[in-house]
Amino acid sequence: MSLPTEDTTVTYPSGAVESTGTVLHAESLADGSRVVLLDVTAVHPVDAGWPDQGADRAVLVTDAGDSYEVRDAVVAATDGTDLFLGADIPVRKGTEGWTFTVAHVLPPDAAVQEGDSVRIQVDAAYRSALSVGHTACHLASLALNRQLAGAWKKDVPADAAGNPNFDALAIETSTITEHGSTDVYRLGKSLRRKGFRPEALLDDLPAAEAGINAVLADWTATGAQVRIECDGGGLTDMRRWAVDLPQGPVSIPCGGTHAASLEETGGIQVTLTAEEGDGAVTVTMDTICVQPAG
């Protein structure tokens, strides 16, 4: 069976939860699951390179009316000969000579073949919950950077709002959850060498938390519209999350899904906790949307 030669066209950046596409490739994995590649999909896949937002929940419906659960959706790539899924992809996205696709993982009995026309139906409620959680995550990271702007002894790269980018320099893991997120930061020797003073955060964690929440309250009260700016419709085309905050517009490269406005978050609050371990202190920021729309 032939493998696709063009990146999957994705419609989830616009908020789409339904799509119609043609099956370009279908094969069985070692565990029996069927993997299906489409020319167009509304399903947001997990990206092994930065798996902060998981895959959408969805079903695939054939023209015959058969419906199959999309058990997983992952970024995949092909060199025209072999198909590589998730962490097995040996090259970076956008590498010349490679095609990047969304692999829909279906049950073993899925009667889906190359050339079939199929419909995708995404779980809209679950998508919405992850979308507001992802928007909250970005806002919380910007508010954290602003709170810690005075904690640096050296110049470091700035974030989209012009503040020292603690989030990018210290992040260890980021996980988007329904209506929120969890971000873990490592305050180790390398961060101190970059000029960060850990005591500026750790000496009064409740004060830092209160400062971040005050900023978030001001920002979400504006109800500002959120924009997803796309360079194209392909899976690997650059996309940016953008919003106009009281201090000015911000734009962050991001391949996830998002709320349409800050109003949809219903307000955002963070909780900070610190823990010693493995030669460094880690700080966890749990972010929640207080009363998300819907």
N, C-alpha and C positions, 0 to 999 in steps of 0.2 A: 504494500500500500504506500502511496506517495505521502511525503511530508510537506507541510506548508512552506512557502518561500517568502511570505510576507508576515510581519508581526500581526497578532490578533488586534482587530479594532475593538476598543473597549468603550462602553457607553456609561459605565458607572460614575465617571467623574461628573457628569451632568446630573446625577441623581437617579438615573434610570434603574428601574427594578424589573423590567421586562425587556426581552429582545428576541429577535428571530434570526437564526443563522443557519449556515450550511455546514455539515460535518465534512471537514477536510481530511481527517485521519482518525482512526479508531484502532486500538490494540489492547490486548490483555496483558496485565502485569503478572509477576510471579505468584502473587497471592490470589490471582483470579479476577481482580477488579478490572473493569474496563476503563480505559482512558480515552477521552474524546476531545479532539481539538476542533474548534469552530472558527469561522472567519470573523464573526461578530459575537460578543457576549456582554451581558450586563453583570456578570458575576465578578466580584472583586476577589482576586486570589491572594494567598499568603506568599510573600516574597522571602525566600530563605536568607537573602542578603541583609534584610532588616525586618524581621518578622513581628513588628510591633502590633499590626492589625491583622487578625486572623481572617480566614475565608468567610465569605457570605454563606448563609444557608439558602439552598435553592433546590428546585426540581427542574428536570429536563423533560419536556413533553414532545412526543413524536407526532407526525401527521396522522398516524394510526390511532392516536389517543392514548398511547401507553405513557405512563408517567414514572420517572425514576429519580430517586433522591440523588442529589449531587453530594456525595459523602465528603468530598474535599475538593478544593480548587487551589492549584499551586502554579507558580510561574515555572514554565518549562522552556527548553531551548533545543534547537536542532541545527546540525551542520549539513543537513540534507541527506544524511545517511542514518544517523542514530538520534534517538530522542532522549534527552536528559531531564529529569524532574528535580525541582527543588535544590537541595544542597549538593546534588550530584552534577549540577551544571559546572563545567570546567572553565568557563570564561565569564568576563564581565558583561553586563547588559550593554547592548549596542555594538558589540564586537563585530567587525566586518566579516561577512560570510556566514553569519549566524542569524537565525530567525527565532524570535522570542514569542511565546504563545501562552495562553491560559489552558492548563490541563484540567479538565473536568473529570473527577474520579467517580465512576458509577458502579452499581452492583454488578457482580459477575454475569447475571442473567439479562443485562441491558441489551435489548435487540436494536442496536444503533450501528449503522454502517456508513461508510464514506458516501457522500452525495445526498444523504438524508437532509431534509429541512426540519429543523426542530425549534421549539420555543423554550426560552428560559424564563422562569418565574422565581424571583428572589423574595425571600422572607422580608417584607418591607419593615416590619416592626423591629426585627433584629438588626437590620441594616441601620435604621434610624438610631437605635441605641448605641451602636458602635460609632456612628457618625458624630453624634453630639459628644461622645467620649473622646474622640480624636480631636475635635475642635477644642474641647476643654483642656486636653493635654498640651496643645500648642500654646494656648493662652497662659496656662500655669507655668510653662517653661519660661515664657517671656517675663512673667511677673516675678519668678524666682531670680532670673538674671538681673532684673531691675533692683530687687531687694539687696542683692549681693554686689551691686556695682562698685561699692566702696571697699570691698574686701580684697582688692588686688594691689600688689606692689609693683607689678610690671604691666606693660601693655600686652593685651592678648586680642585675638580676633573678636569682632563685635557680632552681635546677633542682628536680626532684622530691624530691631528698634534702636540700634546703636549702643547697646550696653554690652559689657564684657560677657562672652558667651559661656558662662559656667555650665549650662546644660550640655552643650556640645563637648566641652573639654572633660567633664567629669562623669558623663552618663555611662552606666554599665549595662543596664537593661531597661527597656521601655515596653509596657504591655497595655494595649488599649482594651478596656473592658466595657461592658454595657453601662452607659452613662458615666464613664469615668476612665481613669488610667492609674497605673502604678509605675513610677520611675525610680530607679535605684542609682545613686551616685556614689562614686568611690573617692574618698578624700585621702589619697595616698601621697607618696613622696613625689611622684611625677607632677601632680597637681601643685604641690607646694613649690617645686622648682619653677613652675610657670608663673609663680608669684601670688598664688592664692593663700590667704590666711584663714585656715580652718576655724580658728577661734571666733572669727567674725560671725560664723554661723552657729557653731556648737555651744558657745558660751551662753546664748539665750535663744534656744530653739523656739520657744513659744512666741517671742517677740518677732522673730523672722516669719513665723507662720501667720501671725496677726497682720504683719505688713503686707505679705503676699495676698492675703484674703481681702484686705482693704483695696488694693489695686484691682483685683479681680471684680470686686463689687462695682467699682467705678466703670470698668470696661464693659461688663455685661449689662449694666443699666442703660447703655447707649442703644442696645438692640441692633447693633450695626450688621449690615448684610455681609455674608461671607462669599467670596468668589473663588472659583477654581479656574486658574488661568492655564490654558493648555497650548503647547506648541504644535499639537497635532492629535489625531485620534488613535494612534497606535499605542500598544502596551508600553513601549519604552520611550515614547515622547515625553519631554519634560512637562511636568505639571507643578503648579505652585498654589499653595493656600494663601489667600490674601484677604485682608480686612482693614478697614480704616479705624484706628484707635484714636482716642482723644489727643495723643501726642503725635499722631501722623499715621500714614499708611505703612503696613508691614506685609511682607511677602516671604514665604518659606517654601522651599522645594519639598513636595510631598506627593506620594502616589496613592494615598488613602482616600477614604470617603469622609464627608464632613456635613455638618449642619448647614442650613441655608442662611442662618443668622444667629447672632449671639443670644437673641431672645429665646431661641429654642432650647438653650441650655438650662433655662430657669434659674440661673445663678450658679456660680462655681465656688467651691471651697476646697482647700487643701489641708492635709494633716502631715506634719513632719515627724519622723522618728529616726533616732540614731542608734547604731549598734557597732560595737567593737568586734574585730575579727580579721584574721589573715593579714596581720600587719598594717591594717588601715581601718579607718572608720567609714562605714557606709551610712548614707542618709537616704531614707525612703520617703518619697512624696506621693501620698495617695490623694488623688483628685476625684471629686464627685460633682455631678450636676445635681443641684439641690431639688429643683422641681422641673425636670425636663418636659418639654411639650409632648403631649400624647401619652 
